[in-house]
């Protein structure tokens, strides 16, 4: 008998109120948090978003929302993409770059709909994965070549200096674009992405080993599936249903968008590029010269992208803004775009809409109790203290933290 049972709407994670949970300092503490999160998420999924239930939400994305799948040859890459939304808006187009293993299918449908109502939106598969076929040798796939070909792709579509939003590895591509091609792109917005080098804390600090183990476990068992979810959604918190809402949004979005698979070889190739990026400080060192406006978003409880790394990125990039979403994990973009919540879209649009967006972004952040910091503020808050140097340890593309493909595979298996 599978874990998932017919849903009924119930309260989730009721209990005594709790403040922000400190990041675990040992592998044992991290494992205990993941175990509790997996248990709580299992209960929430069974009660609220069982894919086998007639009440499971399928979003109405339709061709009216995302249009039709289109292809364009750009150099060695035949890109598959959807271009949709309000093309008469005063806001520039926004280009969404998925993370490691991610495809067109891995975005929150409500976020796509919210953005499309206000501006033109481009979603696509990174070179060499999903629909985007790359004829170049796999050895040429790096963060720099992904950034370069994405810039050429945007130019081929005549989108001008589009704003860029990247999730996880997509954020790393976006920041690399700002370093290497500042005149070709507009504003940069990221969640859960780093600059490599010293900001790649999660890959090397020993307390993150349980997270690495959870994300690298490709088993389709209920237990492995829930542990992968636990690495993205912090359901060890006892006073919120936000993680569960995010998980249900992820699952509904996955089933609603057109199927778009990532091959094992493509995932491996991206993993090699990801590992090489994490082991190099080249982009981190040059990030101090970034001139594009940069918005860094992170979840306060993200164990897949350490919050202290987000602070390091903020400190490294001139004029940047940092927003830490309360009770948010690596999948915060799903949690803050579900059930009518448009916080995430508001953050992106507020940052895009003004040459001096600090006040507008601060207002949106304040509406959900997020930690906000910009370079105009007098001094960092206590949570912005400098982070310790990463502890040396193994780094492997096979155990990279930017993992969503195995999660998606488990969702499919769980529904069968």
C-alpha positions as CSV (number, residue, x, y, z in Angstrom):
1,X,0.0,0.0,0.0
2,X,1.4,3.4,-1.0
3,X,1.9,6.2,1.4
4,X,-0.6,8.5,-0.3
5,X,-4.2,8.2,0.8
6,X,-7.3,10.3,-0.3
7,X,-6.8,13.8,0.9
8,X,-8.9,15.8,3.4
9,X,-8.1,19.4,4.3
10,X,-6.6,19.4,7.7
11,X,-4.3,21.7,9.8
12,X,-0.6,20.9,9.4
13,X,2.1,20.8,12.0
14,X,0.0,22.2,14.8
15,X,1.9,22.8,18.1
16,X,3.6,25.4,20.1
17,X,5.0,28.4,18.3
18,X,8.6,28.4,17.5
19,X,11.1,31.0,16.3
20,X,13.6,30.5,13.5
21,X,15.4,27.2,14.1
22,X,19.2,27.6,14.1
23,X,21.0,25.8,11.3
24,X,22.3,22.4,12.5
25,X,25.9,22.3,13.5
26,X,26.4,18.5,13.3
27,X,25.4,15.7,10.9
28,X,23.4,14.2,13.7
29,X,21.4,17.4,14.2
30,X,20.8,17.7,10.5
31,X,19.6,14.1,10.2
32,X,17.2,14.6,13.1
33,X,15.7,17.7,11.4
34,X,15.4,15.9,8.0
35,X,13.7,12.9,9.7
36,X,11.1,15.1,11.4
37,X,10.6,17.0,8.2
38,X,10.0,13.8,6.2
39,X,7.5,12.5,8.7
40,X,5.5,15.8,8.7
41,X,5.6,16.1,5.0
42,X,4.4,12.5,4.6
43,X,1.4,13.3,6.8
44,X,0.6,16.5,4.9
45,X,0.9,14.9,1.4
46,X,-1.3,12.0,2.4
47,X,-4.0,14.4,3.7
48,X,-3.8,17.2,1.1
49,X,-2.2,16.4,-2.3
50,X,-2.3,12.7,-3.1
51,X,-1.8,12.5,-6.9
52,X,-4.2,9.5,-7.0
53,X,-7.1,11.4,-5.5
54,X,-9.8,13.0,-7.6
55,X,-9.3,16.1,-5.5
56,X,-5.7,16.5,-6.5
57,X,-5.2,20.0,-8.0
58,X,-4.2,20.2,-11.7
59,X,-3.5,23.8,-12.6
60,X,-5.1,25.2,-15.8
61,X,-1.9,26.2,-17.6
62,X,-3.3,25.7,-21.1
63,X,-1.8,27.2,-24.3
64,X,-3.4,30.5,-23.3
65,X,-0.9,30.7,-20.4
66,X,2.4,29.3,-21.8
67,X,1.7,29.0,-25.5
68,X,3.3,26.3,-27.6
69,X,6.7,24.7,-27.4
70,X,9.0,26.3,-29.8
71,X,12.6,25.7,-31.0
72,X,15.4,27.9,-32.2
73,X,18.9,27.0,-33.2
74,X,21.6,29.1,-31.5
75,X,25.1,28.0,-32.2
76,X,25.5,24.4,-31.1
77,X,22.2,24.3,-29.2
78,X,18.7,23.8,-30.5
79,X,16.8,25.4,-27.6
80,X,13.3,24.3,-26.6
81,X,11.3,27.1,-25.0
82,X,8.0,28.8,-24.2
83,X,7.6,32.5,-24.5
84,X,4.4,34.0,-23.2
85,X,2.8,36.7,-21.1
86,X,2.2,40.4,-21.3
87,X,4.4,41.7,-24.2
88,X,3.0,45.2,-23.9
89,X,4.2,45.7,-20.3
90,X,6.6,48.4,-19.3
91,X,8.5,45.8,-17.4
92,X,11.3,44.0,-19.3
93,X,10.9,40.3,-20.1
94,X,12.0,38.0,-17.4
95,X,14.0,34.9,-18.3
96,X,13.7,31.9,-15.8
97,X,16.7,29.6,-15.6
98,X,16.1,26.2,-14.0
99,X,18.5,24.5,-11.6
100,X,20.6,21.3,-11.8
101,X,18.6,18.5,-13.5
102,X,15.7,21.0,-13.9
103,X,13.6,21.5,-17.0
104,X,10.6,23.5,-18.2
105,X,8.4,21.2,-16.0
106,X,10.0,22.4,-12.7
107,X,8.4,25.8,-12.2
108,X,5.5,26.7,-10.0
109,X,2.5,27.2,-12.3
110,X,1.0,29.9,-10.1
111,X,4.2,31.9,-10.3
112,X,4.3,31.6,-14.1
113,X,0.7,32.9,-14.2
114,X,1.4,35.7,-11.8
115,X,4.4,36.9,-13.8
116,X,2.7,36.4,-17.2
117,X,0.0,38.8,-16.1
118,X,2.5,41.6,-15.7
119,X,5.3,40.9,-18.2
120,X,6.7,38.6,-20.9
121,X,8.1,35.4,-19.5
122,X,10.6,33.0,-21.1
123,X,11.0,29.4,-19.7
124,X,13.4,27.0,-21.4
125,X,15.7,24.0,-20.9
126,X,19.3,24.7,-20.3
127,X,21.6,23.5,-23.1
128,X,22.0,19.8,-23.2
129,X,19.0,18.8,-21.1
130,X,15.3,18.2,-21.8
131,X,14.3,19.6,-25.2
132,X,17.5,21.7,-25.7
133,X,19.8,19.5,-27.7
134,X,23.5,20.4,-27.5
135,X,25.7,19.1,-30.3
136,X,28.9,20.3,-28.6
137,X,31.1,17.8,-26.7
138,X,29.9,17.2,-23.1
139,X,33.3,18.3,-21.9
140,X,32.5,21.8,-23.1
141,X,29.6,22.2,-20.7
142,X,30.5,24.6,-17.9
143,X,28.7,27.3,-16.0
144,X,30.5,29.8,-18.3
145,X,29.3,28.1,-21.5
146,X,25.8,27.8,-20.2
147,X,25.8,31.5,-19.4
148,X,27.3,32.4,-22.7
149,X,24.8,30.4,-24.8
150,X,21.9,31.7,-22.7
151,X,23.0,35.3,-23.5
152,X,23.1,34.3,-27.2
153,X,19.7,32.6,-26.9
154,X,18.1,35.7,-25.4
155,X,19.6,37.8,-28.2
156,X,18.3,35.5,-30.9
157,X,14.8,36.0,-29.5
158,X,15.3,39.7,-29.6
159,X,14.3,40.2,-26.0
160,X,16.8,43.0,-25.4
161,X,18.3,43.4,-21.9
162,X,15.9,41.0,-20.2
163,X,15.9,40.5,-16.5
164,X,17.2,37.1,-15.3
165,X,15.8,35.0,-12.6
166,X,17.7,31.8,-11.7
167,X,16.8,29.1,-9.2
168,X,19.7,27.1,-7.6
169,X,22.2,26.3,-10.4
170,X,20.1,28.7,-12.5
171,X,21.0,31.4,-10.1
172,X,24.7,30.5,-10.6
173,X,24.3,30.8,-14.3
174,X,22.5,34.2,-13.8
175,X,25.3,35.5,-11.6
176,X,27.9,34.2,-14.1
177,X,26.0,36.2,-16.8
178,X,26.3,39.3,-14.7
179,X,30.1,38.8,-14.3
180,X,30.9,37.9,-17.9
181,X,28.2,39.7,-19.9
182,X,27.0,42.7,-17.9
183,X,25.9,44.7,-20.9
184,X,23.8,41.9,-22.4
185,X,21.4,41.4,-19.5
186,X,19.3,43.6,-17.1
187,X,18.7,42.9,-13.5
188,X,19.7,39.7,-11.8
189,X,17.4,37.8,-9.4
190,X,18.4,34.5,-7.7
191,X,17.2,32.0,-5.1
192,X,19.3,29.3,-3.7
193,X,22.3,29.9,-6.1
194,X,25.9,30.7,-5.1
195,X,29.1,32.1,-6.6
196,X,31.2,29.0,-6.2
197,X,34.4,29.0,-4.2
198,X,33.9,30.0,-0.6
199,X,30.1,30.4,-1.0
200,X,29.7,26.7,-1.8
201,X,29.4,25.9,1.9
202,X,26.8,23.3,1.7
203,X,28.9,21.1,-0.5
204,X,31.8,20.8,1.9
205,X,30.7,21.3,5.5
206,X,30.2,18.0,7.4
207,X,26.8,18.9,8.8
208,X,25.4,18.8,5.3
209,X,26.3,15.2,4.6
210,X,22.7,14.0,5.4
211,X,21.3,16.5,2.9
212,X,23.8,15.2,0.3
213,X,22.8,11.7,1.1
214,X,19.1,12.4,0.8
215,X,19.4,14.2,-2.5
216,X,21.7,11.6,-4.1
217,X,19.5,8.7,-3.2
218,X,17.6,7.9,-6.4
219,X,15.4,5.2,-4.8
220,X,11.7,5.5,-5.6
221,X,10.7,4.3,-2.1
222,X,8.4,6.5,0.0
223,X,11.1,7.0,2.5
224,X,13.7,8.3,0.0
225,X,11.1,10.4,-1.8
226,X,10.2,12.2,1.5
227,X,13.8,12.7,2.5
228,X,14.4,14.5,-0.8
229,X,11.4,16.7,-0.1
230,X,12.8,17.3,3.4
231,X,15.9,18.7,1.9
232,X,13.8,21.3,0.0
233,X,11.1,22.1,2.4
234,X,11.8,22.7,6.2
235,X,8.9,20.9,7.7
236,X,10.6,20.4,11.1
237,X,9.1,23.8,12.1
238,X,6.1,23.3,14.4
239,X,4.0,26.4,13.7
240,X,3.4,26.6,10.0
241,X,1.9,24.8,7.1
242,X,4.2,26.7,4.6
243,X,6.4,23.7,3.7
244,X,3.5,21.4,3.0
245,X,1.8,24.1,0.9
246,X,5.0,24.4,-1.1
247,X,5.2,20.6,-1.6
248,X,1.6,20.4,-2.9
249,X,2.4,23.3,-5.3
250,X,5.4,21.5,-6.6
251,X,3.5,18.3,-7.2
252,X,0.5,20.0,-8.8
253,X,2.8,22.1,-11.0
254,X,4.8,19.0,-12.1
255,X,1.6,17.2,-13.1
256,X,0.2,20.3,-14.8
257,X,3.0,21.3,-17.1
258,X,3.9,19.4,-20.3
259,X,6.2,16.5,-19.6
260,X,9.8,17.3,-20.1
261,X,12.3,14.6,-19.0
262,X,16.0,15.0,-18.2
263,X,18.3,12.1,-19.3
264,X,20.7,10.5,-16.9
265,X,23.7,11.6,-19.1
266,X,22.5,15.2,-19.2
267,X,22.2,15.2,-15.4
268,X,25.7,13.8,-15.1
269,X,27.1,16.4,-17.5
270,X,25.5,19.2,-15.5
271,X,26.8,17.7,-12.3
272,X,30.4,17.8,-13.6
273,X,29.9,21.5,-14.5
274,X,28.3,22.2,-11.1
275,X,31.2,20.5,-9.2
276,X,33.8,22.4,-11.2
277,X,32.0,25.7,-10.5
278,X,31.9,25.0,-6.8
279,X,35.6,24.2,-6.7
280,X,36.6,27.5,-8.4
281,X,36.7,31.0,-7.0
282,X,36.9,32.7,-10.4
283,X,33.3,34.0,-10.5
284,X,33.3,34.8,-6.8
285,X,36.4,36.9,-7.1
286,X,35.0,38.8,-10.1
287,X,31.6,39.3,-8.5
288,X,32.9,42.3,-6.6
289,X,32.9,44.1,-10.0
290,X,29.2,43.3,-10.9
291,X,27.4,46.4,-12.0
292,X,24.0,45.0,-12.7
293,X,21.4,45.3,-9.9
294,X,21.2,42.0,-8.0
295,X,18.5,40.6,-5.8
296,X,19.5,37.6,-3.7
297,X,16.6,35.6,-2.2
298,X,17.1,32.7,0.1
299,X,15.0,30.7,2.6
300,X,15.9,31.3,6.3
301,X,15.8,27.5,6.8
302,X,17.4,26.4,3.5
303,X,19.7,23.4,4.2
304,X,20.4,22.9,0.5
305,X,21.9,26.4,0.1
306,X,23.3,27.6,3.5
307,X,21.8,31.0,4.5
308,X,25.3,32.1,5.5
309,X,26.4,31.6,1.9
310,X,23.6,34.0,0.8
311,X,25.1,36.6,3.2
312,X,28.5,36.1,1.7
313,X,27.1,36.7,-1.8
314,X,25.4,39.8,-0.6
315,X,28.6,41.1,1.0
316,X,30.5,40.4,-2.2
317,X,28.2,42.1,-4.8
318,X,28.1,45.9,-4.7
319,X,24.6,47.4,-4.3
320,X,22.9,44.1,-3.9
321,X,19.8,43.4,-1.9
322,X,19.2,40.3,0.3
323,X,15.8,38.9,1.3
324,X,15.6,35.9,3.6
325,X,12.1,34.4,3.5
326,X,10.8,33.2,6.9
327,X,10.4,29.4,7.3
328,X,11.5,29.0,3.7
329,X,13.7,26.3,2.3
330,X,15.3,25.6,-1.1
331,X,11.8,25.4,-2.6
332,X,10.6,28.7,-1.2
333,X,9.5,29.8,-4.7
334,X,6.8,27.1,-4.5
335,X,5.8,28.0,-0.9
336,X,5.4,31.7,-1.6
337,X,3.4,31.4,-4.8
338,X,0.7,28.9,-3.8
339,X,-3.0,29.3,-2.7
340,X,-3.2,32.9,-4.0
341,X,0.0,34.0,-2.4
342,X,1.8,36.2,-4.9
343,X,4.7,37.3,-2.7
344,X,7.4,35.8,-4.9
345,X,6.1,37.4,-8.1
346,X,5.8,40.7,-6.2
347,X,9.4,40.5,-5.1
348,X,10.7,40.0,-8.6
349,X,8.4,42.7,-10.1
350,X,9.2,45.2,-7.4
351,X,12.9,44.8,-8.0
352,X,12.4,45.1,-11.8
353,X,10.1,48.1,-11.8
354,X,12.4,50.8,-10.4
355,X,16.0,52.1,-10.8
356,X,15.9,52.4,-7.0
357,X,13.9,49.4,-5.9
358,X,15.1,49.2,-2.3
359,X,11.9,50.6,-0.7
360,X,9.6,48.6,-2.9
361,X,11.4,45.3,-2.2
362,X,11.6,46.1,1.5
363,X,7.9,46.6,1.6
364,X,7.1,43.3,0.0
365,X,9.6,41.5,2.2
366,X,8.2,43.2,5.3
367,X,4.7,42.0,4.4
368,X,5.7,38.4,5.1
369,X,8.2,39.2,7.9
370,X,11.2,38.5,5.8
371,X,14.7,39.6,6.7
372,X,15.7,42.5,4.4
373,X,19.1,44.0,3.9
374,X,20.6,46.4,1.4
375,X,23.9,48.3,1.1
376,X,22.2,51.6,2.0
377,X,21.3,50.3,5.5
378,X,23.5,51.5,8.3
379,X,24.6,48.1,9.6
380,X,23.9,44.4,9.2
381,X,21.4,42.7,11.5
382,X,22.8,40.0,13.9
383,X,21.7,37.4,11.3
384,X,24.1,39.0,8.8
385,X,27.3,38.1,10.7
386,X,30.2,36.9,8.6
387,X,30.0,33.2,7.9
388,X,32.8,30.9,8.8
389,X,35.1,29.4,6.1
390,X,33.8,26.2,4.7
391,X,35.2,23.0,6.2
392,X,37.2,21.1,3.6
393,X,35.6,17.9,2.5
394,X,34.7,15.8,-0.5
395,X,32.9,17.5,-3.4
396,X,31.2,15.3,-6.0
397,X,28.9,16.0,-8.9
398,X,27.1,12.8,-8.0
399,X,26.1,14.3,-4.6
400,X,25.5,17.9,-5.6
401,X,22.9,19.8,-3.6
402,X,21.2,21.4,-6.6
403,X,18.9,18.4,-7.2
404,X,15.4,18.3,-8.4
405,X,15.4,15.6,-11.1
406,X,15.5,12.7,-8.7
407,X,12.7,14.3,-6.8
408,X,10.6,14.5,-9.9
409,X,11.4,10.9,-10.7
410,X,10.2,9.9,-7.3
411,X,7.0,11.9,-7.7
412,X,6.2,9.9,-10.8
413,X,7.0,6.6,-9.1
414,X,4.9,7.5,-6.1
415,X,1.9,8.1,-8.3
416,X,2.2,4.8,-10.2
